[in-house]
Amino acid sequence: MDMPAHDVLLVGGGAAGLRAAIAAAQAREGINIGVVSKVYPMRSHTVSAEGGTAAVLREYDNLDLHAYDTIKGSDFLADQDVVEAFVKEARDEIIQLEHWGCPWSRDPDGRVSVRAFGGMSVKRTLFAADKTGFHMLHALFQTSLKYDAITRYDEWFVTSLLIDDGKACGVAALNLRSGGIHAIPAKAVIICTGGGGRIFPFTTNAAIKTGDGMALAYRAGCPMKDMEFVQYHPTGLPGTGILMTEASRGEGGHLLNSEGERYLSEYVPGKMELGPRDILSRAFVHEMRAGRVFEGTYGNYVHLDLRHLGEKVINEKLPFVRELTRNYVGIDPVHEPIPVRPVVHYMMGGVHTDINGAMPIPGLFAAGEAACVSLNGANRLGSNSLSECLVFGARAGNLAAAYAAEAEPPRPGTLRNMARDEQNRIETKYLRPQNRSERIDDIRSEMQTAMEQGAGIYRTQGELKETCETLRKLKARYDTVGLDDRSGVFNTELIAALELGYMLDVAEAVAHSALHREESRGSHARSDFEMRNDEHYLQHSLAYRTEDGPRIDYLPATITRWQLEERKY
Ligand SMILES: Cc1cc2nc3c(=O)[nH]c(=O)nc-3n(C[C@H](O)[C@H](O)[C@H](O)COP(=O)(O)OP(=O)(O)OC[C@H]3O[C@@H](n4cnc5c(N)ncnc54)[C@H](O)[C@@H]3O)c2cc1C
């Protein structure tokens, strides 16, 4: 089946994808846009964001301060031109979202409320109770519905990016309802597929966060950037990994060890519970080693204590925290402290792009968590990510629309051949082979264990080498993975197999980038190289795909007005 060519095709219907789609739709009359999403857009992980989104909107705040906080938070690896653009544009994006109907929480004087967040010098995190992502995604989704230019492919799964003559010409995608593989032609493709926390066993990330777009770009020849920087959030529920939002500390919650002490006074005395996530997660490990944590069925934990906030504040500002703890651990935070431990939450790294979201391959763009535009460097500050999706989603949407206006349309014959080849590849690799013994679940859990053991909060050369070696073997085993379900309609086993393939690529990029970075910076803590080394590593790592595993190269970070300093809080 030949489809109409889109000018711009979004892969992803989360905050970044929908923001980019709207920007492209507004770019000019007659433009034709597609949005492909493996789940209905409102089920994208953005919907689960809780705490809020950062922008300078108060008189006591200013853009330079937001920029400085972000750069310091990044341990000076953020590209400073990117940060400057970000803080400036985040403000307008937030106001625009208000006009599109986002129901921000309000102060009694009618102004949009702001709360404190980790690593931010002042209160600048806007929120809609503790369901910010839910409300933002609704506002974006309902706005996207206004544009006839946007065609949606809900529950279509992208299996590869199509490149003709060195330029993007669309994607190959599996229609989950029919099982058919189609080429969706487009002059420009924007990857907005979110993060890949599922390469680890214990994560806040939804099951769909399998790093698909990062691997798709990698396979198409674009490097993944800064993949060693994986963010642990200090407060997840043991067992499930469900997030206890940073807003609970922003509203005044305390972290207590098993001796009832606010132990952060030892590690971040200037910020306490509002220190950045990397430092707080490491503090937990130190407390664990010192034997000052609780032991439970799902490992060690500390307490997040909200009792002193009182029922009224908890109900008004943190209703979701109360709902989640009641439902998942049978605890009411009004009366009892909540058990928490660090949990994999976010990937600072992603598809290498420039400041506007352009990838090195003409016609390919990326935005949101899947991209590494270099805003977050070695550690992201909480609440910068939702704003990042808006700012860089809009930038990528605009640039892709401008690119498409000049680009040649894809060639239908070439696309037909590419779709046929892709159908063959998937049938030959996954659906036809019989009696294969390797199981998806075995490989996936061994990968997750290897990542936690070698590439967790603390890393060493020996453990990282072991993880890289395990991943190499798992990739070989993956080539003979066997499926029981050979049907076409909603073949979730096939999807799980394809996602596992993506995750193995992403995991390898993380482990190899971490092995090569012989310093400690932000979330990347090497026990064998404890200091930051600006002389050698004030650089972004780039992981390129080769037949023998990732090849790591470097790109200098951009420094403009903010000079390097020791990162202390
Ligand atoms: C529990 C939780 C709470 C958070 N809270 C906050 C917060 O308070 N503030 C903040 O700033 N950040 C927060 N974050 C981070 C932030 O929510 C995410 O980084 C951000 O929402 C990512 O948006 P995105 O548009 O890049 O991707 P997502 O929202 O993850 O969307 C990805 C899209 O890509 C599609 N997709 C993926 N693969 C394929 C494929 N192969 N084919 C087709 N479609 C595909 C999916 O269907 C989906 O539509 C939180 C994250 C989590 C997990």
The ligand as an ORCA input file, in Angstrom:
! r2SCAN-3c Opt
* xyz 0 1
  C       7.428      8.706     36.691
  C       8.097      9.876     36.029
  C       7.903     11.153     36.520
  C       8.531     12.240     35.926
  N       8.329     13.488     36.423
  C       8.885     14.563     35.811
  C       8.623     15.878     36.270
  O       7.877     16.102     37.217
  N       9.219     16.904     35.617
  C      10.046     16.722     34.549
  O      10.542     17.695     33.990
  N      10.292     15.470     34.091
  C       9.725     14.404     34.687
  N       9.981     13.145     34.201
  C      10.733     13.004     32.955
  C       9.817     13.387     31.788
  O       8.508     13.045     32.083
  C      10.215     12.705     30.498
  O      11.589     12.864     30.249
  C       9.442     13.291     29.317
  O       8.058     13.273     29.582
  C       9.740     12.544     28.039
  O       8.863     12.983     27.042
  P       9.095     12.541     25.539
  O       8.058     13.226     24.721
  O      10.503     12.729     25.185
  O       8.843     10.961     25.538
  P       7.620     10.059     26.067
  O       6.592     10.819     26.781
  O       8.244      8.908     26.740
  O       6.957      9.571     24.706
  C       7.597      8.671     23.819
  C       6.692      8.417     22.635
  O       7.387      7.669     21.669
  C       6.567      6.624     21.175
  N       7.450      5.537     20.724
  C       8.520      5.016     21.359
  N       9.061      4.026     20.622
  C       8.318      3.926     19.502
  C       8.363      3.086     18.337
  N       9.282      2.127     18.182
  N       7.431      3.276     17.378
  C       6.464      4.212     17.530
  N       6.377      5.021     18.591
  C       7.300      4.876     19.552
  C       5.695      6.259     22.359
  O       4.523      5.629     21.928
  C       5.430      7.631     22.969
  O       4.345      8.251     22.332
  C       9.366     12.043     34.798
  C       9.549     10.772     34.301
  C       8.951      9.690     34.920
  C       9.230      8.318     34.380
*
